[in-house]
Amino acid sequence: MESWLKRSGATGLDGLELADFLGIGRGIKALRQFEEGETIFTIPQSVLWTVDHAYADPILGPALLSARPPLSIDDTLAIYILFVRSRRSGYDGRQSHIAALPTSYTSSIFFAENELQLCAGSSLYATTIHLIQQIEDDYQKLVTRLFERHENLFPRDEFTIDDYKWALCTVWSRAMDFKLHDEKSIRLLGPFADMLNHSSQVEQCHTYDPISGNLSVLAGKPYECGDQVFINYGPVPNNRLSRLYGFVMPGNPNDCYDLVLSTQPEAPFFEQKRRLWVSAGLDSTCTITLTLTEPLPSSVLQYLRIQRLNASDIVSMTLHQGDAASEKISTANEIEILEFLVESISGLLDGFKPQLEDLEELLAKGVYTPAGNAWMAAHVSMVREGFAGNGRERYCGQ
Ligand SMILES: C[S@@+](CC[C@H](N)C(=O)[O-])C[C@H]1O[C@@H](n2cnc3c(N)ncnc32)[C@H](O)[C@@H]1O
């Protein structure tokens, strides 16, 4: 892979090598010193995996262009990888990258039922179950939209659902996203750059030049010869890390709980309430992220105050829409929403299985293999530790 990249114009690779690091696995090792901010290496645009390159491929492109509706970005990249992997000639360079990819992944979609049960009640449990079904549905759509129409391009034994899952996990765990101008963004996989592991000790230091289309990695901190070079994947909570990347960080400060608030259209004064939610930047169904530093965002209270409005509250609120329900509306309304919150958060916490104390004990005793699936699921489930304490204090103090 490295010789193909160098021939294609990659720079900086001589100062680096792939190496195994204890407790983290394969990553990139510095073979010399790097000063913070220095460009470590650059991968040219011609070898990146992008949606544009997939469409520009003379064999794959026309098939992708004919798919209706068009494929999502992740599906396009996943099919591009599988397509290149399946070719017998003409794709040596990209195939040398594919040969360096892991052959299996540890995303939560591969957890066994008993492993997944360890995080029952968490958003990871619900999203993983949903995702497994979604992947099966998406695969069936690909079969009818693409594979059956171009049987010569997509030999069925190299485009099975297991191949599709592998390619999707390749994209989820290795793709980088960059914001461009005009609110546009680009998702790409950079050969070699995708060998960099994550550390929250460095600032974001991978950059994309929209003019040249090249990808560069800068030193996020000073490195000595022999150090592992890291990038920062972003402030990702453990449930996402486990779903997309197949690892977790114990005590992750970015841990959060996605609280879904929704109201049925049959509810009293639904239309008026919906308008108030929209004026407050919310909606009749909205997902609000509870974090360890902000376990009870004001938007939760705002949503519930509007949800519990009675006929007379609605009239006065509609007159003063401003920042709807950002403050207490009435004592009765406030008591109602706080009682509801205590009840529903207790319900949410009770929904977690197994009990927090049991999980803490099992983890402390080292029952689960570190970094294994059960260990990851247990750590995701521990997220409630922070919310249980912080949240309750906050509700009692209202
Ligand atoms: C972009 S790849 C990095 C290269 C990867 N280690 C490899 O050998 O191909 C991302 C994957 O590396 C692993 N990884 C990255 N950072 C990690 C970390 N801090 N701890 C444990 N595993 C990590 C996870 O398996 C993740 O899905």
PDBQT file of the ligand as one rigid body, heavy atoms in Angstrom, charges set to zero:
ROOT
HETATM    1  C1  LIG A 401      -9.442   4.368  11.726  1.00  0.00    +0.000 C 
HETATM    2  S1  LIG A 401      -9.154   2.766  12.342  1.00  0.00    +0.000 S 
HETATM    3  C2  LIG A 401      -7.562   2.888  13.030  1.00  0.00    +0.000 C 
HETATM    4  C3  LIG A 401      -6.669   1.752  12.630  1.00  0.00    +0.000 C 
HETATM    5  C4  LIG A 401      -6.998   0.399  13.192  1.00  0.00    +0.000 C 
HETATM    6  N1  LIG A 401      -6.457   0.258  14.531  1.00  0.00    +0.000 N 
HETATM    7  C5  LIG A 401      -6.470  -0.685  12.288  1.00  0.00    +0.000 C 
HETATM    8  O1  LIG A 401      -5.664  -1.503  12.723  1.00  0.00    +0.000 OA
HETATM    9  O2  LIG A 401      -6.908  -0.758  11.159  1.00  0.00    +0.000 OA
HETATM   10  C6  LIG A 401     -10.252   2.833  13.686  1.00  0.00    +0.000 C 
HETATM   11  C7  LIG A 401     -10.256   1.573  14.549  1.00  0.00    +0.000 C 
HETATM   12  O3  LIG A 401      -9.086   1.505  15.345  1.00  0.00    +0.000 OA
HETATM   13  C8  LIG A 401      -9.413   1.070  16.674  1.00  0.00    +0.000 C 
HETATM   14  N2  LIG A 401      -9.102   2.194  17.593  1.00  0.00    +0.000 N 
HETATM   15  C9  LIG A 401      -8.863   3.473  17.261  1.00  0.00    +0.000 A 
HETATM   16  N3  LIG A 401      -8.575   4.205  18.337  1.00  0.00    +0.000 NA
HETATM   17  C10 LIG A 401      -8.633   3.376  19.384  1.00  0.00    +0.000 A 
HETATM   18  C11 LIG A 401      -8.452   3.544  20.794  1.00  0.00    +0.000 A 
HETATM   19  N4  LIG A 401      -8.136   4.713  21.326  1.00  0.00    +0.000 N 
HETATM   20  N5  LIG A 401      -8.603   2.447  21.580  1.00  0.00    +0.000 NA
HETATM   21  C12 LIG A 401      -8.905   1.236  21.065  1.00  0.00    +0.000 A 
HETATM   22  N6  LIG A 401      -9.099   1.018  19.742  1.00  0.00    +0.000 NA
HETATM   23  C13 LIG A 401      -8.961   2.075  18.913  1.00  0.00    +0.000 A 
HETATM   24  C14 LIG A 401     -10.877   0.710  16.645  1.00  0.00    +0.000 C 
HETATM   25  O4  LIG A 401     -10.987  -0.649  16.336  1.00  0.00    +0.000 OA
HETATM   26  C15 LIG A 401     -11.413   1.548  15.511  1.00  0.00    +0.000 C 
HETATM   27  O5  LIG A 401     -12.552   1.005  14.890  1.00  0.00    +0.000 OA
ENDROOT
TORSDOF 0
